[in-house]
């Protein structure tokens, strides 16, 4: 007999074991213009050195410290970052700043807790 477990949703996200345990997450923010192997190397190094479960890439719509001249479109940079990391299941690429219409100052830094 199959044991049917009721699934609860909070904020439209199904709760499961991965959401109930504490995860160590590193955040790598920047313009990713373009995303390249160096970003992956930083992520791998941080994951190993800090014992991270995940590394989140936050692709910024525009870096305040860089000119928009020669900058690829946001959608192209986001797409390129996702393509580059498709074989690295611990790297998650997000467009939070674009979706929330906010600009945070995250110049290629890794934060962890």
Secondary structure as UniProt FT lines:
FT   STRAND          9..10
FT   TURN            11..12
FT   STRAND          13..14
FT   HELIX           17..20
FT   STRAND          25..30
FT   TURN            33..34
FT   HELIX           37..50
FT   STRAND          54..59
FT   TURN            64..65
FT   TURN            69..70
FT   HELIX           74..84
FT   TURN            85..87
FT   TURN            89..90
FT   STRAND          91..94
FT   HELIX           96..100
FT   STRAND          110..111
//
